[in-house]
Amino acid sequence: MVKPKLKIGIVGCGGIANGKQMPSLSKVEAVEMVAFCDIIEERAQKAAADFGSQDAKVFSDFHELLNEDLDVVHVCTPNKSHAEISIAALESGKHVMCEKPMAKTAEEARDMVEAAKRSGKKLSIGYNNRFRNDSQYLKKVSEDGDLGDIYFAKAHAIRRRAVPTWGVFLNEEEQGGGPLIDIGTHALDLTLWLMDNYEVRSVVGNVYHKLSDKKDAANAFGPWDPKEFNVEDSAFGFITMKNGATIILESSWALNSLDVGEAKSTLCGTEGGADMKDGLRINGEKYGRLHTTKPELDAGGVDFYSGEDESDSDREARLWIESLQNDEEPVVKPEQALVVSEILEAVYESARTGQPVHFV
């Protein structure tokens, strides 16, 4: 018996919806996108035309979208509204996929977790870097114990000059922060997940506004307006876990460094280590000698097969929908994403006060 397709509503039809969520969902046969909402109605209309079902509806108020007969809502709005929309969707009986970060504040993220529990609906957060080939491989390596006890790690999210100058990225009120909450959140989520360690003892952080006041600065996305750049240009955290493990979190949109890389992790354990700085590398020792290996992660080179593989975003969408169909926990659990938000907020708080933030 063929199951009916899950009906999905999209709230926020901007860059992340068009660049990631909707194209990936369109490849999942088990769903149809039937409702689209954006405060700029023309964007919702275009999204409906490009990705919607034949009778897709368009809204400019998400409350009206939630009155529709939907199974799932995808929240693709600025950080400030993640919690409000997600909680309303959960309480209206819909499953929710919310883009990263979970929320602007840790308190809002906690409210989202509680709403999911109350409603009995599933909630997941769009940390798509978990679904990359190298991430999936390294997760298995870690789970199998090949690295031993992972006691030191780095979460990398460093850009030399790639400040996003569109939308509300530079607006602290809308976003809650700059590179730390934007790309640092990906690196931190990936690292915690690979370590399978969410018990935090303390966080020390530093936040910098060193390059944001430069006019006509060289930048991948064109020069920024210093008057509008009111979030940090770089931020760094030192995280101690309850089992004694250490994580260094580094993030920047603008930093005078050639050592760049986004959503990458370095792991150091008692039996071996791994990093993603130059492709995935696993290191250790065997037969009295040190060794470094680079797993082959692509399927290329096979006759009559192009070597193309499922992208991280496509895999994220497929596994999310399968978790709903099979009534299973999603890969990205809301409780895990909450810890990410708590750490990010602790970095900002520590930088503001000059004191460590201690977790209970």
C-alpha positions in Angstrom: 0.0 0.0 0.0 1.4 3.4 -1.0 1.6 5.8 1.9 0.2 9.3 1.3 2.8 12.0 0.8 3.8 14.2 3.8 2.5 17.7 3.3 5.2 20.3 4.0 4.9 24.1 4.7 7.9 26.3 4.2 8.2 29.4 6.4 10.9 31.8 5.1 11.6 31.6 1.4 15.0 33.4 1.3 18.5 32.2 0.7 18.7 29.0 2.9 15.3 27.8 1.7 16.1 28.3 -2.0 19.8 27.2 -1.7 19.3 24.1 0.5 15.9 23.1 2.0 13.5 23.3 -1.0 15.9 21.8 -3.6 16.7 18.8 -1.4 13.0 18.3 -0.4 12.1 18.3 -4.0 14.2 15.1 -4.5 12.3 13.2 -1.8 9.4 11.4 -3.4 7.5 10.9 -0.1 6.7 14.6 0.3 5.1 17.6 -1.4 5.5 21.2 -0.6 2.0 22.6 -0.4 2.3 25.9 1.5 4.8 28.8 1.4 5.2 31.8 3.7 7.4 34.9 3.6 7.0 38.4 4.9 7.8 39.4 1.3 4.9 37.7 -0.5 6.6 37.7 -3.9 9.3 35.4 -2.6 6.7 33.0 -1.3 5.0 33.1 -4.7 8.2 32.4 -6.6 9.0 29.5 -4.2 5.5 28.0 -4.8 6.0 28.3 -8.5 9.4 26.7 -8.4 8.9 23.9 -5.8 5.2 23.8 -4.9 2.5 21.3 -5.7 -0.1 22.3 -8.3 -2.5 23.7 -5.7 0.2 25.2 -3.4 -0.9 28.2 -1.2 1.0 31.3 -0.4 1.0 33.4 2.8 2.7 36.4 4.3 1.7 35.5 7.9 3.0 32.2 9.3 -0.1 31.8 11.6 -2.3 31.5 8.5 0.0 28.8 7.1 -0.2 26.8 10.4 -4.0 26.6 9.9 -3.5 24.5 6.8 -3.6 20.7 6.8 0.2 20.1 7.1 2.3 17.3 8.5 5.7 19.2 8.6 6.9 22.8 8.8 10.4 23.8 7.8 11.5 27.1 9.5 14.0 29.0 7.3 13.8 32.5 8.8 16.4 34.7 10.6 17.4 33.4 14.0 15.2 35.8 16.0 12.0 34.1 14.9 13.1 30.4 15.0 11.6 29.8 18.4 8.4 31.6 18.0 7.5 29.9 14.7 8.8 26.5 15.7 6.9 26.4 19.0 3.7 27.6 17.3 4.1 24.9 14.6 4.7 22.1 17.2 1.7 23.2 19.2 -0.5 23.2 16.1 0.4 19.5 15.6 3.2 19.7 13.0 6.6 18.2 13.0 9.3 20.8 12.6 12.7 21.1 10.9 14.3 24.4 12.0 17.4 25.8 10.3 20.5 26.3 12.4 21.2 27.7 14.9 18.3 26.3 17.0 17.4 29.8 18.3 18.8 33.2 19.1 19.1 32.4 22.8 19.5 29.3 24.9 16.3 30.0 26.8 14.4 30.0 23.5 16.1 26.8 22.5 15.0 25.2 25.8 11.4 26.4 25.2 11.5 24.6 21.8 12.6 21.3 23.4 9.8 21.6 25.9 7.3 22.3 23.2 8.4 19.2 21.3 7.9 17.1 24.4 4.5 18.6 25.1 3.2 18.1 21.6 4.7 14.7 21.0 5.9 16.0 17.6 9.4 15.6 16.2 11.8 18.5 16.1 15.2 18.6 14.4 17.7 21.3 13.5 19.4 21.8 10.2 23.0 20.8 11.0 23.6 19.4 7.5 27.4 19.0 8.0 26.8 15.8 10.0 25.6 14.2 6.7 28.8 14.8 4.7 30.7 11.7 3.6 33.7 12.5 5.7 31.5 13.2 8.8 29.6 10.0 8.4 32.8 8.0 8.0 34.5 9.7 11.0 31.4 9.1 13.1 31.7 5.4 12.5 35.5 5.5 13.3 34.7 7.2 16.6 31.8 4.9 17.5 34.0 1.9 16.9 36.5 3.1 19.4 39.4 3.5 16.9 40.4 6.8 18.4 40.0 5.6 22.0 39.0 8.2 24.6 38.7 11.6 22.7 40.0 14.1 25.2 41.0 17.0 23.0 39.3 18.5 19.9 39.1 21.7 17.8 36.0 23.0 16.1 37.1 25.0 13.0 35.0 27.8 11.4 37.6 30.3 10.0 37.1 32.5 7.0 39.9 34.9 6.0 37.5 37.4 4.3 34.0 36.2 3.7 31.6 38.4 5.6 28.0 37.9 4.4 26.8 41.3 3.4 23.2 40.5 2.4 20.0 39.9 4.5 20.3 40.5 8.2 23.6 38.7 8.9 25.3 41.8 10.3 22.3 42.7 12.6 22.7 41.5 16.2 19.1 42.0 17.0 17.9 39.7 14.3 20.7 37.1 14.5 22.1 37.2 18.0 25.7 37.3 16.9 28.0 37.0 13.9 30.3 34.2 12.8 30.1 32.3 16.1 26.3 31.8 15.9 26.4 31.5 12.1 29.2 29.1 11.1 30.8 28.4 14.5 27.6 26.6 15.4 28.1 24.1 12.5 31.7 23.3 13.6 30.7 23.0 17.3 27.7 20.7 16.5 29.8 18.5 14.3 32.6 18.2 17.0 30.2 17.4 19.9 28.4 14.8 17.7 31.6 13.1 16.6 32.8 13.0 20.3 29.3 12.0 21.5 29.9 14.3 24.5 27.3 16.8 25.6 28.2 17.2 29.3 29.7 20.6 29.7 31.6 21.8 32.8 32.7 25.4 31.8 33.2 27.8 29.0 35.6 30.7 28.5 35.2 33.0 25.5 36.6 36.0 23.7 34.8 38.0 21.1 36.4 40.6 18.7 35.3 43.6 16.7 38.7 44.3 15.1 38.1 44.4 11.4 34.5 45.3 11.1 35.2 49.1 11.1 37.3 48.9 7.9 35.9 50.7 4.9 36.1 49.3 1.4 37.5 46.1 2.8 38.5 43.2 0.5 35.7 40.6 1.0 34.4 37.7 -1.0 30.9 39.1 -1.0 31.9 42.8 -1.6 32.8 45.4 1.0 30.6 45.7 4.1 29.1 48.9 5.6 30.9 49.4 9.0 27.8 51.3 10.3 25.7 48.1 9.8 28.3 45.6 11.0 27.2 45.4 14.7 28.1 41.8 15.3 31.6 40.3 16.0 34.0 39.6 13.2 35.6 36.7 15.2 35.0 34.7 18.3 36.8 31.9 20.2 35.9 29.6 23.0 37.6 27.2 25.4 35.2 24.5 26.5 35.9 22.0 29.3 33.6 18.9 29.4 32.6 17.2 32.6 34.9 14.2 31.8 37.9 16.5 31.5 37.9 16.7 27.7 38.8 20.0 26.0 37.3 21.6 22.9 38.7 24.8 21.3 36.1 26.6 19.2 37.3 29.1 16.6 35.1 31.2 14.3 35.6 34.2 12.0 34.2 35.9 9.0 37.2 38.2 8.8 40.6 37.2 10.2 44.1 37.8 9.0 44.9 34.1 8.7 45.6 31.6 5.9 44.7 28.7 8.1 41.0 28.6 7.0 38.3 26.0 7.0 34.6 25.7 7.8 32.6 23.1 9.6 35.7 21.0 10.3 36.8 19.1 13.3 40.1 17.8 14.8 39.9 15.0 17.2 42.6 13.6 19.5 42.1 10.4 21.4 44.2 7.8 23.3 44.3 5.4 20.4 44.4 7.8 17.4 43.3 11.1 16.0 41.6 12.6 13.0 41.2 15.9 11.2 39.4 17.4 8.2 41.8 20.1 7.4 43.1 18.5 4.1 40.4 16.0 3.4 39.8 13.4 6.1 43.0 12.1 7.7 43.2 9.4 10.4 46.4 9.1 12.4 47.7 6.6 14.9 50.5 4.1 15.5 50.8 0.4 14.6 53.6 -2.1 14.8 55.8 0.5 16.5 55.3 3.0 13.7 53.2 6.1 13.2 50.8 6.1 10.3 48.4 8.5 8.6 45.6 7.3 6.3 43.2 9.1 4.0 40.0 7.1 3.4 38.6 7.1 -0.1 35.2 8.6 0.4 33.9 9.0 -3.2 32.5 6.3 -5.4 34.2 7.6 -8.6 36.1 5.4 -11.1 33.4 2.7 -11.5 32.4 1.8 -15.1 29.0 3.1 -16.1 28.7 5.1 -12.9 29.3 8.8 -12.7 30.6 8.8 -9.2 28.0 11.3 -8.1 27.0 10.9 -4.5 24.1 12.1 -2.4 24.9 15.6 -1.1 24.9 16.4 2.6 21.7 18.4 2.3 19.9 15.8 0.2 20.9 13.1 2.7 19.7 15.3 5.6 16.3 15.8 3.9 15.9 12.1 3.1 16.8 10.9 6.6 14.6 13.5 8.2 11.6 12.4 6.2 12.4 8.7 6.9 12.5 9.4 10.6 9.0 10.8 10.4 7.7 7.9 8.2 9.2 5.3 10.5 8.5 7.1 13.8 12.2 7.2 14.7 14.4 9.8 16.4 15.9 12.2 13.9 19.7 12.2 13.4 19.9 15.7 14.9 18.1 15.6 18.3 16.8 18.8 19.7 18.5 18.1 23.1 21.9 18.0 21.3 21.2 21.2 19.4 20.2 22.9 22.7 23.7 22.1 24.2 25.2 23.8 21.1 23.1 26.9 21.8 24.0 26.9 25.5 27.7 26.8 24.7 27.5 29.6 22.1 25.6 31.8 24.5 28.2 31.0 27.2 31.0 32.2 24.9 29.3 35.5 24.4 28.5 35.8 28.1 32.1 35.0 29.1 33.4 37.6 26.7 31.0 40.2 28.0 31.8 39.6 31.7 35.5 38.5 31.5 34.6 35.5 33.6 34.1 31.7 33.0 30.6 30.4 32.6 30.1 27.3 34.8 27.4 24.7 33.8 25.5 22.9 36.5 
